[in-house]
Amino acid sequence: MPCRVFPNRDGTGRSSPNEVGGARSELMDEKQITDKANPSRDSGEASGGSRPPEEVKARRGLGRRVGVMALIVMAGLMLGIAIAVLALIGRPVVMPEWARVQIEAQVNAQVDAVQIGMGEVALVVEEGWQPRVHLRDVRLRDAEGRHVLNLSDVESTFALRPLLSGEFRPSHFWLTGMQLLLRRDVDGQVGLSLGEMPGAARQADLAGLADQVDAMLELPFLSDFETLTADGLTLRYEDARAGRAWTFDGGRIEIARPGGGAGEELSLRGDFALLGGRDYAATVEVSYRGRLDSPEAVFGVSFEDLATSDIAEQSAALLWLNVLRAPISGSLRASTDEEGNLGPLSATLRIGEGVLQPTETTRPIPFRAAQTYFTYDPHSRIMHLDQVSVDSAWGQARGDGQVMVGAPTDADVIAGGNWPSEFVAQIRLAEISANPDDLFAAPVSVSNASADLRLRLDPFQLSLGEMTVQDGARRLVLSGDLRAPAGGWDFSLNGRLNHLTPERLLELWPERVIPRTRKWVGDNVLAAKLRNVQIGLRGEPDAAPDLYLGLEFDEAATRFSKTMPPVQGARGHATLMRNEFTVRAEAGHVTAPQGGRVEIAGTAFHIPDVREREGLGVVDLHTKSTITGALSLLDIEPLGLLRKAGQVVTMADGQAEATGRLSFPRKPDVPVEDISYDIAAELRNVRSETLIPGHVLAAPVLDVRADAGGLQISGAGRVGQVPVEGRFSSPLGEGGQGGSTVEGSIELSQTFVDQFNVGLPPDAVRGRARGDVAIRLQRDRPAQFTLGSDLAGVSLRIPQIGWSMSEAATGRLQVTGQLGAPTEISAIALDAPGLSASGRLDLGPEGVFRAASFDRVRAGNWLDAPVTLIGRGPGRAPEIRVDGGAVDLRQTEIGSGTGAGRQNGGGPIRATLDRLTISDAIALTGFRGEFSTEGGMDGSFTGRVNGGAEVTGRVIPRSGRSAFRILSEDAGGVLKSAGLLKNARGGNFDLTLVPAAEAGDFDGTLKIGNIRLREAPAMAELLNAISVVGLLEQLSGNGILFTDVNAQFRLAPDQVTLLRSSAVGASLGISMDGYYYFDSGTMQFQGVLSPLYLLNAVGQILTRRGEGLIGFNFRLLGTPEDPRVRVNPFSLLTPGMFREIFRRPVPEVTQ
């Protein structure tokens, strides 16, 4: 029998019993070996019959010899065969062609549906007499002759006894180069076929596939089957549900049926390498263990470095892996029950470094690793997560829980899909550390949390129904959605937190989300208790995240400006919405550098757009404090409003309630010109000793406004006891150095006079007038002020000078000066009916009136002189000094002795006048006098009559006015100076003027002694008229001597009414009465001239004084320079007692 010995796989010519998965040898039992070594003897014994003994013996002898020979030959033959067989043990022997055909036919006779072709058949007898067949180039065709499968090598062991009976019953198989096709339809039914054989196995679920395997093993051909080992296996897996196909190469499968045909257990183990074109190798191991008599089975898959997308759609419980792009390793374990129902799926998944990327256009989110252990019940569709852990660029977490795998929707079924539409999970998390999208500088860690999640895959949407994070005593509740549009992520996250600290807030606030506002919070929120925190985070592709933050705070300490003191004890809320950040305080205070606490309830800090670099910060102020506290804050740099205005923060005491807005760029070292502010305040119970230096300003309410235009304080109040109303203005900024102003009105009354020590006599002012005041305040300089008024509503009176103005009248008062210690009045001007004056006031160091100097005082028509008022202390009328100027007594009742001078004690008057006009023709020049006005005008004076004769005099009060007595040692000079008698000489002059009933009228008495009269035109004319030659000569010579001159008269401003007068001497006596008119300078006198009066005077007992028994009646008309004399010569013949017949009655005046 020709044969070939092929070397086996180990190159020794013997097949290794454990090659390709460890082939198992089947040892023939001892009976089989005995049967083959000792052929049956039944035939010899059966044909023996009855023979003769001899024959028998002969035959036996011969037989013995033949037998012995045969035995020897057989033994040798058997020994040779045994030696040959033993020499071939373990060495393949190629069967002849007829044997190959016979074997091929025998095998095809036992197998349905396929036809097997063999290129070469080799037989190997293993040690222990275990035969093994080795087939090369095995070809399988289906019933229609179509090519199905090629196998390069097939080896099998089999039992000899069935083979001797013509049956080939292999027990162990070794295959090389087999190709398998595994298909799964959209309903999850699977089918397995060999090679390219379409539909070779009907599609079924896993239990059905197991049934198909069981049925195949029931074939007689495989009745002794125990193991199958396949190497070099190629498996193509086509998944219609996933729409994908995979090719596994280099596979190895081991199928075992312990006990062979008598065994009911079946197990399968296999491993494959996935051809995927990736930069890492992926391997899959499969296992199966079940029974042939029951659908109950356990199967599993283990894999290393598969792509998540490769495994995602193999189970509803794994579909969520589709959103990942990463290598995955792990194992899946499942089972079927006795009825073939699929039981729970247990999975262990270890996901390597990869990304979360639901679609190809979605920006990937990298992660480092993830791991989960879960069990999925396909009937309840519940996935129990025993453990899940994630380590990603967005965070790390570990937890457990369960997932409800949603049933496919009707739309999914109609579309041909049978996958779950969503996953709903309830997860408990621990050791959470999150940093989504690198939003935080360091991951945010919490101890434990629970979450309700829903995952939708098409389109991708991860919804966080509620996530409760327990972070110590803090409880954070989150909800939100994560979507994956093209190019990025669309996410929303809402959160509520019961309370947290500012430090924790910053940990939860992503650094890249509104970083400047976050930095402001970190730098300026010094301490706080935050509660009821609400968070909203929104993000879209190619857009900066939008953060909403709302919270309430208590016991907060916050700094809203680097230079300002921090807010303390604040309570309120803060919001960040649509890039606007606002912090509003419902309570809190700032401790000002001076003035104590400033309450800030209602104050808000606002950033209109947090995206702007160095954008605006806005403070909406609502404060309550002392005025000093509020001003102290406004004076802190960079504002420095008070210093720039030249004021101090202690400028006023009281309470302040302020509102307003302060805006500035959020950058370091902000220049003051970049700060915008508009602040309004209401000041109550204000008291200031600095706004009006030297005086106390008090007001119940003042309004304050501070803006770029300056600082303004307005309202009504009192300066001391004087009502005022006005506005304080101070320019701020660069113009603030120019000083401040106070503009308003002040009440002019006696209270004003007393408050500002004006120096007017007591009760000089009655009623009230409004004065317009303007005060200019400058740093380090006294405040300058002006005061103006029309004096409407006030009555003024200066009884010392006899002037007054009624409340109905108006005038003009203008005062200029400076306020301080002391107050100075540099200019005062009064223009009122009957009085005008301009000058200045001098107030002493204590602010008490010291003097008032008026360069010119005009009182009606009677006074035009510089006047100085010198203070004599509080409550006392000032001393009046008149230095120069003129006084016209015709127009005044000066020194009337009424009013304040009488009631309160008038002040002294010292007058040095250029001219004191007494009448139209008489005036005193070089007038000097010192008077007292206590009880009226009383004092002495000197002067010259019309610049001529010197007189002395005295003024005394009389009937509410002043009476005058004027004395002179030169009566002639006085008369001459008065324009009465130009050539009178000598004599004593004594004139008394007593006020008459009419204002400006005086009743006068004149006494002159020893006056000599010469060259008097009127007298000469008179004497010439009566032809008294001797008297004419005397008049033109040494003059006529009058020893006694008496006159009584009424002196009025426009005339002198001579009531009676007489002038007597030794040679002449004259009596005269009549009128002298100052305006025209004309005379209307009448009288009697008595010559030789020394002898003639004996008749005066019957006549008037100055008339004798004999006399001439005359009338004197014209002017003193051009007199006209008319004499009645017949009067000489008339006795004196009858002389009244020839003259008019004596003038009469009102008493």
Secondary structure, 3 states (H helix, E strand, C coil): CCCCECCCCCCCCCCCCCHHHHCCCCCCCHHHHHHHHCCCCHHHHHCCCCCCHHHHHHHHHHHHHHHHHHHHHHHHHHHHHHHHHHHHCCCCEECCHHHHHHHHHHHHHHCCCEEEEEEEEEEEEECCCEEEEEEEEEEEEECCCCEEEEEEEEEEEECHHHHHCCCCCEEEEEEECCEEEEEECCCCCEEEEECCCCCCCCCECHHHHHHHHHHHHCCHHHCCCCEEEEEEEEEEEEECCCCEEEEEEEEEEEEECCCHHHCCEEEEEEEEEEECCCCCCEEEEEEEEEECCEEEEEEEEEEEEEEHHHHHCCCHHHHHHHHEECEEEEEEEEEECCCCCECCEEEEEEECCEEECCCCCCCCEEEEEEEEEEEEECCCCEEEEEEEEEEECCEEEEEEEEEEECCCCHHHHHCCCCCCCEEEEEEEEEEEEECHHHCCCCCEEEEEEEEEEEEEECCEEEEEEEEEEEECCEEEEEEEEEECCCCCCEEEEEEEEEEECHHHHHHHCCCCCCHHHHHHHHHHEEEEEEEEEEEEEEECCCCCCEEEEEEEEEEEEECCCCCCCCEEEEEEEEEEECCEEEEEEEEEEEECCCCCEEECCCCEEEECCCCCCCCEEEEEEEEEEEHHHHHHHHCCCCCCHHHHCCCCCCCCEEEEEEEEEEEEECCCCCCHHHCEEEEEEEEEEEEECCCCCCCCEEEEEEEEEEECCEEEEEEEEEECCEEEEEEEEECCHHHHHHCEEEEEEEEECHHHHHHCCCCCCCCCEEECEEEEEEEEEECCEEEEEEEEECCCCEEEEECCCCEEECCCCCCEEEEEEEECCCCEEEEEEEEECCEEEEEEEEECCCCCEEEEEEEEEEECCCEEEEEEEECCCCCCCCEEEEECCEEEHHHCCCCCCCCHHHHHHCCEEEEEEEEEECCCCCEEEEEEEEEECCCCCEEEEEEEECCCCEEEEEEEEECCEEEEEEEECCHHHHHHHCCCCCCEECCEEEEEEEECCCCCCEEEEEEEEEEEECCCHHHHHHHHHHCCHHHHHHHHCCCEEEEEEEEEEEECCCEEEEEEEEEECCCEEEEEEEEEECCCCEEEEEEEEEECHHHHHHHHHHCCCCCCCCCEEEEEEECCCCEEEEEEHHHHHCCHHHHHHHCCCCCCCCC
